[in-house]
Amino acid sequence: MNTFLASLLIFTFVNQSAPSDSVPLNYCYQQAEEYYPAAKNVALQEKITELNIRIANTGYYPQLSVNGRASYQSEVTEFGLPGGGPPPVSKDQYEASIQLSQNIYNGGVTAIRKDLERTQGMQEVLSTKVELQQVRAQIDQVYFGILLSQQQMEATKLMISELDERLESVRSKVENGVLLKSQQLILEAGLIKAKQDSASIMANIKSGYLVLGELIGEKLNPSTKLTLPDPVSEGVMTDLARPEMALFENSVKALEQQKKLAQTGKIPRISAFGTAAFGRPGLNFLNNDFHDYYMVGLRLNWNLMDFLNADEQNEVLNIRQKTIRQNEQSFTLQLQTQLSRIEERIKAIEENITRDKEIIEIREQVVAESSNQLENGVITATEYITELTNANRARLSLLTNEIKLVQARAEYRTALGLNLE
């Protein structure tokens, strides 16, 4: 029995160390952030944002356009003066022109649009990080699920070993007529059941590795070692670093910039313009020859509807900001509820660990006594297997709860958006 317990403890110690070929939980987080398909959207969005800012920046540049026009009209102005007059204007008219416009003042529209593009780009990046946060929670479940299954597997293997050892002793006594054949058969049936459990547990382990590999973008198999993280502190609510919180703030910021953009509708816009052209007739419609001509000047534009709608647009954006703040409060409340549940679970697990240690001490004494009684024919193999199973379950419960305690603390930090320390 002491060998059985020592083997389990050695297994736990090996899992807590970090061999060079192991896959720590933090490593899985990092790999998911880099290789999970949605994570690639971050780099793509950064490129999109850069391009959109460059496009918005062209608002500072002169706007150049090339135009051409050919027309025929049914009548033109004629001068019926005595003794003749200027030649009539041609009914077919042509013009090729280059128009140049340079913004002088527009209320800072271009700068606001550039800032808005940055904020909206960051909003997309944060949305991706929110999705990755959900992936991290999935990694926690799968990673610790594998560790728990591995613990069950190791305990089952050790139980199989113990049954093999006991079966050999009982088989010898049956051959010598000391024990009934039925005692041997009961042990053999218990051994078969333990091997069935081992096969089921191995199937769970394999499927767990498959899912974990898909989440982190690597091919994993049951020979890949997972390490139980060192016990971590839960953290506190003031340490909150969830990407959702940054997304809420960024969304409010984007709406604030849209409000600034809407207010520019109240401001008149001033620009300089120039036109250089070649055709006939030109600005002097009495000159019917092909010739070049130009015009330069200043232009004032003040859109009355934009002026009237600016305050309504501002009110709409204010309402949307309030909606975001309401969503933020709802999220915070749900998060606090989730953290409270995890805190209660941690307390319960800690209490269970204390009780498990007490139960193990009692079960070990019972199994030791039952082993002697089985050898002497005082109890049946069924009774012995029952006590052995109870002791095995007690030890497995302790080791399982120790893993669950670390899992709960890791989930608490994941809920806060904190890395393991």
MARTI-952914 format. One record per residue (C-alpha): residue in one letter; x, y, z. Coordinates in steps of 0.5 Angstrom, whole numbers, always signed. Layout:
<atoms>
aa = a, east = X, north = Y, up = Z
...
</atoms>
This chain:
<atoms>
aa = m, east = +0, north = +0, up = +0
aa = n, east = +6, north = +5, up = +2
aa = t, east = +9, north = +3, up = -5
aa = f, east = +2, north = +5, up = -8
aa = l, east = +1, north = +12, up = -5
aa = a, east = +9, north = +13, up = -6
aa = s, east = +8, north = +12, up = -14
aa = l, east = +2, north = +17, up = -14
aa = l, east = +6, north = +22, up = -10
aa = i, east = +12, north = +21, up = -15
aa = f, east = +7, north = +22, up = -21
aa = t, east = +4, north = +28, up = -18
aa = f, east = +11, north = +31, up = -17
aa = v, east = +13, north = +30, up = -24
aa = n, east = +7, north = +33, up = -26
aa = q, east = +9, north = +39, up = -22
aa = s, east = +16, north = +40, up = -25
aa = a, east = +17, north = +43, up = -32
aa = p, east = +21, north = +38, up = -37
aa = s, east = +24, north = +41, up = -43
aa = d, east = +19, north = +37, up = -47
aa = s, east = +13, north = +40, up = -43
aa = v, east = +8, north = +44, up = -46
aa = p, east = +6, north = +49, up = -40
aa = l, east = -1, north = +52, up = -39
aa = n, east = +2, north = +59, up = -41
aa = y, east = +5, north = +57, up = -47
aa = c, east = -2, north = +55, up = -49
aa = y, east = -4, north = +62, up = -48
aa = q, east = +1, north = +65, up = -52
aa = q, east = +1, north = +60, up = -58
aa = a, east = -7, north = +61, up = -58
aa = e, east = -6, north = +68, up = -59
aa = e, east = -1, north = +67, up = -64
aa = y, east = -3, north = +62, up = -68
aa = y, east = -11, north = +61, up = -67
aa = p, east = -14, north = +63, up = -74
aa = a, east = -18, north = +69, up = -71
aa = a, east = -11, north = +72, up = -68
aa = k, east = -9, north = +73, up = -75
aa = n, east = -14, north = +78, up = -76
aa = v, east = -10, north = +83, up = -71
aa = a, east = -4, north = +84, up = -76
aa = l, east = -9, north = +84, up = -82
aa = q, east = -13, north = +90, up = -78
aa = e, east = -7, north = +94, up = -77
aa = k, east = -6, north = +94, up = -84
aa = i, east = -13, north = +96, up = -86
aa = t, east = -12, north = +101, up = -81
aa = e, east = -6, north = +104, up = -84
aa = l, east = -9, north = +104, up = -91
aa = n, east = -15, north = +108, up = -88
aa = i, east = -11, north = +113, up = -85
aa = r, east = -7, north = +114, up = -91
aa = i, east = -13, north = +115, up = -95
aa = a, east = -16, north = +120, up = -90
aa = n, east = -10, north = +124, up = -90
aa = t, east = -11, north = +126, up = -97
aa = g, east = -16, north = +131, up = -94
aa = y, east = -10, north = +135, up = -93
aa = y, east = -8, north = +135, up = -101
aa = p, east = -10, north = +139, up = -107
aa = q, east = -16, north = +135, up = -110
aa = l, east = -14, north = +135, up = -118
aa = s, east = -19, north = +133, up = -123
aa = v, east = -19, north = +133, up = -131
aa = n, east = -25, north = +134, up = -135
aa = g, east = -27, north = +134, up = -142
aa = r, east = -33, north = +137, up = -145
aa = a, east = -36, north = +137, up = -153
aa = s, east = -43, north = +140, up = -154
aa = y, east = -47, north = +142, up = -160
aa = q, east = -53, north = +147, up = -158
aa = s, east = -59, north = +149, up = -163
aa = e, east = -58, north = +156, up = -162
aa = v, east = -53, north = +161, up = -160
aa = t, east = -53, north = +169, up = -158
aa = e, east = -53, north = +173, up = -164
aa = f, east = -51, north = +181, up = -165
aa = g, east = -56, north = +184, up = -170
aa = l, east = -52, north = +190, up = -170
aa = p, east = -53, north = +195, up = -176
aa = g, east = -46, north = +195, up = -181
aa = g, east = -45, north = +188, up = -178
aa = g, east = -42, north = +186, up = -171
aa = p, east = -38, north = +181, up = -168
aa = p, east = -38, north = +174, up = -171
aa = p, east = -43, north = +169, up = -169
aa = v, east = -41, north = +164, up = -163
aa = s, east = -40, north = +157, up = -166
aa = k, east = -46, north = +152, up = -164
aa = d, east = -41, north = +146, up = -163
aa = q, east = -37, north = +148, up = -157
aa = y, east = -31, north = +144, up = -154
aa = e, east = -27, north = +145, up = -147
aa = a, east = -21, north = +141, up = -144
aa = s, east = -20, north = +143, up = -137
aa = i, east = -16, north = +142, up = -131
aa = q, east = -19, north = +144, up = -124
aa = l, east = -15, north = +144, up = -117
aa = s, east = -18, north = +145, up = -111
aa = q, east = -15, north = +146, up = -104
aa = n, east = -18, north = +146, up = -97
aa = i, east = -16, north = +152, up = -93
aa = y, east = -21, north = +151, up = -87
aa = n, east = -26, north = +145, up = -86
aa = g, east = -26, north = +145, up = -78
aa = g, east = -21, north = +140, up = -77
aa = v, east = -25, north = +134, up = -81
aa = t, east = -19, north = +131, up = -84
aa = a, east = -15, north = +130, up = -77
aa = i, east = -22, north = +128, up = -74
aa = r, east = -23, north = +122, up = -79
aa = k, east = -15, north = +120, up = -78
aa = d, east = -17, north = +119, up = -71
aa = l, east = -23, north = +116, up = -72
aa = e, east = -20, north = +111, up = -76
aa = r, east = -15, north = +109, up = -71
aa = t, east = -20, north = +108, up = -66
aa = q, east = -24, north = +104, up = -70
aa = g, east = -18, north = +100, up = -72
aa = m, east = -17, north = +99, up = -65
aa = q, east = -24, north = +97, up = -64
aa = e, east = -23, north = +91, up = -69
aa = v, east = -17, north = +89, up = -66
aa = l, east = -20, north = +89, up = -59
aa = s, east = -26, north = +85, up = -61
aa = t, east = -21, north = +79, up = -64
aa = k, east = -18, north = +79, up = -57
aa = v, east = -25, north = +78, up = -54
aa = e, east = -25, north = +72, up = -58
aa = l, east = -18, north = +70, up = -56
aa = q, east = -20, north = +71, up = -49
aa = q, east = -26, north = +66, up = -50
aa = v, east = -21, north = +61, up = -53
aa = r, east = -16, north = +62, up = -47
aa = a, east = -22, north = +59, up = -42
aa = q, east = -23, north = +53, up = -47
aa = i, east = -16, north = +52, up = -46
aa = d, east = -17, north = +52, up = -39
aa = q, east = -22, north = +47, up = -39
aa = v, east = -19, north = +42, up = -44
aa = y, east = -12, north = +43, up = -41
aa = f, east = -14, north = +41, up = -34
aa = g, east = -19, north = +36, up = -36
aa = i, east = -13, north = +32, up = -39
aa = l, east = -9, north = +33, up = -33
aa = l, east = -15, north = +30, up = -29
aa = s, east = -15, north = +24, up = -34
aa = q, east = -8, north = +23, up = -33
aa = q, east = -9, north = +23, up = -26
aa = q, east = -14, north = +18, up = -26
aa = m, east = -10, north = +13, up = -31
aa = e, east = -4, north = +13, up = -27
aa = a, east = -9, north = +11, up = -21
aa = t, east = -12, north = +6, up = -25
aa = k, east = -5, north = +3, up = -27
aa = l, east = -3, north = +2, up = -20
aa = m, east = -9, north = -1, up = -18
aa = i, east = -9, north = -6, up = -24
aa = s, east = -2, north = -7, up = -21
aa = e, east = -4, north = -8, up = -14
aa = l, east = -10, north = -13, up = -17
aa = d, east = -4, north = -17, up = -21
aa = e, east = +0, north = -18, up = -15
aa = r, east = -6, north = -20, up = -10
aa = l, east = -9, north = -25, up = -16
aa = e, east = -2, north = -28, up = -16
aa = s, east = -2, north = -29, up = -9
aa = v, east = -9, north = -32, up = -9
aa = r, east = -8, north = -36, up = -15
aa = s, east = -3, north = -40, up = -11
aa = k, east = -7, north = -41, up = -5
aa = v, east = -13, north = -43, up = -9
aa = e, east = -8, north = -49, up = -12
aa = n, east = -6, north = -51, up = -5
aa = g, east = -14, north = -51, up = -3
aa = v, east = -13, north = -46, up = +2
aa = l, east = -18, north = -41, up = -2
aa = l, east = -24, north = -42, up = -6
aa = k, east = -24, north = -42, up = -14
aa = s, east = -29, north = -36, up = -14
aa = q, east = -24, north = -32, up = -10
aa = q, east = -19, north = -32, up = -16
aa = l, east = -25, north = -31, up = -21
aa = i, east = -27, north = -25, up = -17
aa = l, east = -20, north = -22, up = -17
aa = e, east = -20, north = -23, up = -25
aa = a, east = -27, north = -20, up = -26
aa = g, east = -24, north = -14, up = -22
aa = l, east = -18, north = -14, up = -26
aa = i, east = -22, north = -14, up = -33
aa = k, east = -26, north = -8, up = -30
aa = a, east = -20, north = -4, up = -28
aa = k, east = -17, north = -5, up = -35
aa = q, east = -24, north = -3, up = -39
aa = d, east = -23, north = +4, up = -34
aa = s, east = -16, north = +5, up = -37
aa = a, east = -18, north = +4, up = -44
aa = s, east = -24, north = +9, up = -43
aa = i, east = -19, north = +14, up = -40
aa = m, east = -14, north = +14, up = -45
aa = a, east = -20, north = +15, up = -50
aa = n, east = -21, north = +22, up = -46
aa = i, east = -14, north = +23, up = -46
aa = k, east = -13, north = +23, up = -53
aa = s, east = -19, north = +27, up = -55
aa = g, east = -17, north = +32, up = -50
aa = y, east = -10, north = +33, up = -54
aa = l, east = -13, north = +33, up = -60
aa = v, east = -18, north = +39, up = -58
aa = l, east = -12, north = +42, up = -55
aa = g, east = -7, north = +42, up = -61
aa = e, east = -13, north = +45, up = -65
aa = l, east = -13, north = +51, up = -60
aa = i, east = -6, north = +52, up = -60
aa = g, east = -4, north = +50, up = -67
aa = e, east = +0, north = +44, up = -66
aa = k, east = +0, north = +37, up = -67
aa = l, east = +0, north = +34, up = -60
aa = n, east = -1, north = +27, up = -57
aa = p, east = -1, north = +23, up = -51
aa = s, east = +6, north = +23, up = -50
aa = t, east = +7, north = +30, up = -50
aa = k, east = +7, north = +32, up = -42
aa = l, east = +3, north = +37, up = -39
aa = t, east = +5, north = +41, up = -33
aa = l, east = +1, north = +43, up = -27
aa = p, east = +2, north = +50, up = -26
aa = d, east = +5, north = +52, up = -19
aa = p, east = +0, north = +55, up = -15
aa = v, east = -2, north = +62, up = -16
aa = s, east = -6, north = +67, up = -13
aa = e, east = -13, north = +69, up = -15
aa = g, east = -12, north = +76, up = -16
aa = v, east = -17, north = +81, up = -14
aa = m, east = -22, north = +85, up = -18
aa = t, east = -18, north = +91, up = -18
aa = d, east = -13, north = +88, up = -23
aa = l, east = -18, north = +87, up = -28
aa = a, east = -15, north = +87, up = -35
aa = r, east = -21, north = +84, up = -39
aa = p, east = -21, north = +86, up = -47
aa = e, east = -28, north = +87, up = -46
aa = m, east = -27, north = +93, up = -41
aa = a, east = -22, north = +96, up = -46
aa = l, east = -27, north = +95, up = -52
aa = f, east = -32, north = +99, up = -48
aa = e, east = -28, north = +105, up = -47
aa = n, east = -25, north = +104, up = -54
aa = s, east = -33, north = +104, up = -57
aa = v, east = -34, north = +110, up = -53
aa = k, east = -28, north = +114, up = -55
aa = a, east = -30, north = +112, up = -62
aa = l, east = -37, north = +115, up = -61
aa = e, east = -34, north = +122, up = -58
aa = q, east = -30, north = +123, up = -64
aa = q, east = -36, north = +122, up = -69
aa = k, east = -39, north = +127, up = -65
aa = k, east = -34, north = +132, up = -66
aa = l, east = -34, north = +130, up = -73
aa = a, east = -42, north = +132, up = -73
aa = q, east = -40, north = +138, up = -70
aa = t, east = -36, north = +140, up = -76
aa = g, east = -43, north = +141, up = -80
aa = k, east = -44, north = +147, up = -77
aa = i, east = -38, north = +150, up = -79
aa = p, east = -37, north = +154, up = -86
aa = r, east = -32, north = +151, up = -91
aa = i, east = -27, north = +155, up = -94
aa = s, east = -23, north = +153, up = -100
aa = a, east = -18, north = +155, up = -106
aa = f, east = -20, north = +153, up = -113
aa = g, east = -17, north = +154, up = -120
aa = t, east = -19, north = +152, up = -127
aa = a, east = -14, north = +152, up = -133
aa = a, east = -18, north = +150, up = -140
aa = f, east = -17, north = +150, up = -147
aa = g, east = -23, north = +150, up = -152
aa = r, east = -28, north = +155, up = -155
aa = p, east = -31, north = +159, up = -153
aa = g, east = -28, north = +161, up = -147
aa = l, east = -29, north = +166, up = -141
aa = n, east = -30, north = +171, up = -147
aa = f, east = -36, north = +168, up = -151
aa = l, east = -34, north = +173, up = -156
aa = n, east = -28, north = +170, up = -158
aa = n, east = -30, north = +164, up = -162
aa = d, east = -23, north = +161, up = -163
aa = f, east = -19, north = +156, up = -160
aa = h, east = -15, north = +159, up = -154
aa = d, east = -13, north = +157, up = -147
aa = y, east = -16, north = +161, up = -141
aa = y, east = -16, north = +160, up = -133
aa = m, east = -20, north = +162, up = -127
aa = v, east = -18, north = +162, up = -119
aa = g, east = -21, north = +164, up = -113
aa = l, east = -24, north = +162, up = -106
aa = r, east = -30, north = +158, up = -105
aa = l, east = -35, north = +158, up = -99
aa = n, east = -39, north = +152, up = -97
aa = w, east = -44, north = +152, up = -91
aa = n, east = -49, north = +146, up = -92
aa = l, east = -55, north = +149, up = -88
aa = m, east = -58, north = +141, up = -87
aa = d, east = -51, north = +139, up = -84
aa = f, east = -52, north = +145, up = -79
aa = l, east = -59, north = +143, up = -77
aa = n, east = -58, north = +136, up = -76
aa = a, east = -51, north = +137, up = -72
aa = d, east = -55, north = +137, up = -66
aa = e, east = -59, north = +131, up = -67
aa = q, east = -54, north = +127, up = -69
aa = n, east = -50, north = +129, up = -63
aa = e, east = -56, north = +127, up = -59
aa = v, east = -56, north = +120, up = -62
aa = l, east = -49, north = +119, up = -61
aa = n, east = -50, north = +121, up = -53
aa = i, east = -55, north = +115, up = -53
aa = r, east = -51, north = +110, up = -56
aa = q, east = -45, north = +112, up = -51
aa = k, east = -50, north = +111, up = -45
aa = t, east = -52, north = +104, up = -48
aa = i, east = -45, north = +102, up = -48
aa = r, east = -44, north = +104, up = -41
aa = q, east = -50, north = +100, up = -39
aa = n, east = -47, north = +94, up = -43
aa = e, east = -41, north = +95, up = -39
aa = q, east = -44, north = +95, up = -32
aa = s, east = -48, north = +89, up = -34
aa = f, east = -42, north = +85, up = -36
aa = t, east = -38, north = +87, up = -30
aa = l, east = -44, north = +85, up = -26
aa = q, east = -44, north = +78, up = -29
aa = l, east = -36, north = +78, up = -28
aa = q, east = -37, north = +79, up = -21
aa = t, east = -42, north = +74, up = -20
aa = q, east = -37, north = +69, up = -24
aa = l, east = -32, north = +71, up = -19
aa = s, east = -36, north = +70, up = -13
aa = r, east = -38, north = +63, up = -16
aa = i, east = -30, north = +61, up = -17
aa = e, east = -29, north = +64, up = -10
aa = e, east = -34, north = +59, up = -7
aa = r, east = -31, north = +53, up = -11
aa = i, east = -24, north = +55, up = -8
aa = k, east = -26, north = +55, up = -1
aa = a, east = -30, north = +48, up = -2
aa = i, east = -24, north = +45, up = -5
aa = e, east = -19, north = +47, up = +0
aa = e, east = -24, north = +44, up = +5
aa = n, east = -25, north = +37, up = +1
aa = i, east = -17, north = +37, up = +1
aa = t, east = -17, north = +37, up = +8
aa = r, east = -22, north = +32, up = +9
aa = d, east = -19, north = +27, up = +4
aa = k, east = -12, north = +27, up = +8
aa = e, east = -16, north = +25, up = +14
aa = i, east = -20, north = +19, up = +10
aa = i, east = -14, north = +17, up = +6
aa = e, east = -11, north = +15, up = +13
aa = i, east = -17, north = +11, up = +15
aa = r, east = -17, north = +8, up = +9
aa = e, east = -10, north = +6, up = +9
aa = q, east = -11, north = +2, up = +15
aa = v, east = -17, north = -1, up = +13
aa = v, east = -14, north = -4, up = +7
aa = a, east = -8, north = -6, up = +10
aa = e, east = -12, north = -10, up = +15
aa = s, east = -16, north = -13, up = +9
aa = s, east = -10, north = -15, up = +6
aa = n, east = -8, north = -20, up = +12
aa = q, east = -15, north = -22, up = +13
aa = l, east = -16, north = -24, up = +5
aa = e, east = -9, north = -28, up = +6
aa = n, east = -12, north = -32, up = +12
aa = g, east = -19, north = -33, up = +9
aa = v, east = -22, north = -29, up = +14
aa = i, east = -26, north = -24, up = +8
aa = t, east = -28, north = -25, up = +1
aa = a, east = -24, north = -22, up = -5
aa = t, east = -30, north = -18, up = -6
aa = e, east = -29, north = -15, up = +0
aa = y, east = -22, north = -14, up = -1
aa = i, east = -23, north = -11, up = -8
aa = t, east = -29, north = -6, up = -4
aa = e, east = -24, north = -4, up = +1
aa = l, east = -18, north = -3, up = -4
aa = t, east = -23, north = +1, up = -9
aa = n, east = -25, north = +6, up = -3
aa = a, east = -17, north = +7, up = -2
aa = n, east = -16, north = +8, up = -9
aa = r, east = -22, north = +13, up = -9
aa = a, east = -20, north = +17, up = -3
aa = r, east = -12, north = +18, up = -6
aa = l, east = -15, north = +20, up = -13
aa = s, east = -20, north = +25, up = -10
aa = l, east = -14, north = +28, up = -6
aa = l, east = -10, north = +29, up = -12
aa = t, east = -16, north = +31, up = -16
aa = n, east = -18, north = +36, up = -12
aa = e, east = -11, north = +39, up = -12
aa = i, east = -11, north = +39, up = -19
aa = k, east = -18, north = +42, up = -19
aa = l, east = -15, north = +48, up = -14
aa = v, east = -10, north = +50, up = -19
aa = q, east = -15, north = +50, up = -24
aa = a, east = -20, north = +54, up = -20
aa = r, east = -15, north = +59, up = -19
aa = a, east = -12, north = +59, up = -26
aa = e, east = -20, north = +60, up = -28
aa = y, east = -20, north = +66, up = -23
aa = r, east = -14, north = +69, up = -26
aa = t, east = -17, north = +68, up = -33
aa = a, east = -24, north = +71, up = -31
aa = l, east = -20, north = +77, up = -29
aa = g, east = -16, north = +77, up = -36
aa = l, east = -9, north = +76, up = -32
aa = n, east = -3, north = +71, up = -34
aa = l, east = -1, north = +66, up = -29
aa = e, east = +5, north = +68, up = -25
</atoms>
